[in-house]
Amino acid sequence: MKKICLIPLCMCLLFNSNIFADGKTRGEFPLQVQLLSGNVGAGPSIGYNLNDTIYIGGDILSRSDTASESTAAATGTFSTNLISARFSTWDDSGFYLQVGAGNVDWSVKATGYEYIGNWPNGTSSSDATVEIKWSGPASMIGLGWNWIGDSGFSGGLGFQSIGVGEPEINVTDNEG
């Protein structure tokens, strides 16, 4: 029963709630606080609407995951910090384009049975560690849809693509 009650609350927060908008346009209520969620993490986004069409803000996203199967286990940590600008085409709601830059610190580490090398000339190890790390500058582009409701809640749905450099990959055979 608790999960059913939490679903509407989470949906409001996930859809970029701007609780105190009270039906005002972005220019009339410039400060915007949101909760974002996506595949590289979740976290706060705080920004300022310079006018009805331009928004400047920052996002701090993080996520940790673990997975395992009978022969291997993996952990992943993702930390993303972005500064972005949104350009809206309508005064009170609607479509927006977004660009930004920032930095990422993403890493994935897997241990256990691994196949090392290119098929068919590689070798297998029952105890190997593979570490993949992306860190450094990132760029972001995105698009989405925002609206400001008369009830004081706002929402939106957006898609972002974050570009990062090549990862650093380390493979260690712990078997010897």
N, C-alpha and C positions, 0 to 999 in steps of 0.2 A: 504494500500500500504506500510506503514511503517513497518508493521509486516512482510511482504514478504521480504523486504530488510534486516531486522534484522535476519531472519532465517539463511541465510548462515554465517553471522558473528558469531552468537551464536553457530552454529554447529562447526565452527573452534575453538572457545574458549573451548567448552565443550569437544572436542576431544583432550585435552591436548596440546594446541598449544605451540610450541617452535619456536617462530617467527624468531629468528636470527640464526638458525642452518645452513642455506645456503648449504645444501647437505652434511654436515660433519657427521662423525660418533660420537657416544657418547663420545668416548675418545678424539676426536679433539675439541669438544665443551662441556666441562664438566658441566657448569652451566645450570640448567633446571628450568624454571618457568612454572607452569601449572595452569589451572583453572579446578577444579574438581567439579562434581555434582553427587549426589546420594540420596538415601532415607533418610539418616541422615543429609543431608545438602549440601551446596556448599561453596567453598572457595578456597584460594590459596594453592598451594603446591610448595615448593621450595626445590631443592635438588642439589646434586653434583654427577656426574658420576666419580667415582674413576678410572675406566677404561671402556673398552667396555662392560664389563659384570656385574659390580657391581655399584649400585646407592644407595646413602644414602640421605634421605630427610625427610621433615616434612610437615604435613597437618594440616590446621586449618579450620574446617568445622562448619557451624552453620545453623540452620533452625528454623523458627517459623510458626506454623499453627494454624488456628482456624476453628472450625466446629460447626454447630448448626442444630437442628431440632426443631420441635414444643415444645418438653418437656425438652430438655437438650441442653447444650452448652459445648464445650470442647476447651481447648487451649493446645498446646504442644510446648515446646522449647527444642532444641537439640544442644548441644555444644560438639564437638569432637576434640581432639588434639592428633595427632599420630606422632611418629617417626618410619620410616620404612626403610627397605633395600630391593632392588629388585635385582634379579639375572637373567640376560638375557642369553639366550643360543646362540644368534647370535650377531655378531659384530655391524652391522649397523641397524638392526631392528628385530622384531619378538617377539616371546613368552617370557614371564617373569613370575617368581614366586616372591611373595612378603610376607614378614613377618614384624610385627611391634608391638609396644606397646605404650601406652599413657594413657590418662584419658578421661572420659566422664562425662557430667553433663546433663542428660536428664530428663525432667519432663513432665507429662501430668496431667491436672486438668480438671475434668468434674463436672458441677453443673446442678441441675434440678431434674427431676423425676428419681429415681434410685431404683432398687431392691436390698435390702441389705440382705445378708445371702445366705444359700444354699437352693435350690428348694427342696421340697415345704414348708420348715419350716421357710423361711425368711420372711421379711416384706418389704413393699414398703414405700417410702417417696416421697412426692411431692417436697421437698426441701432438697436435700442431696449434699454433696461434696465428690468426690473421687479424691485423689491425689496419683499419682504413680511417684516414683523418683528412678532413677538409677544414682549413682555417684560413682566415684572412678576409680580404675585401669581398663584398658581394654587391650585385646590382639587382634591382627588382622592377618589374613592370606588372601592371594588373589592370583589371576592369571590374566593375561591379554596379550594383544598384542599391541606393539608399533612399529611405523615406523618413519623414518626420510626422508622427501621428498626432492627432488632436488630443489624445489621452495623455501625452507626455512621454510615451515610449516611442523609440525609433528603432528601426531595424535595417538590415541590409544583407546582401549576399555578394561576396566578391571572390575573385580568382586572381592569384598572384603567381608569377614565375620568378624564382630567385636563381640568379646565375652566380656560380662560384667557380673557382679555378680547379685544376686537376687535383685529385686526392693524392696523398702520400700513402703508399701501401707497403706494409712490412709483413713478411711471412716467416715464421720461426718454426722449425721442426724441433719439438721438445723431446722427441724420441732419441735423437742422436744419430 
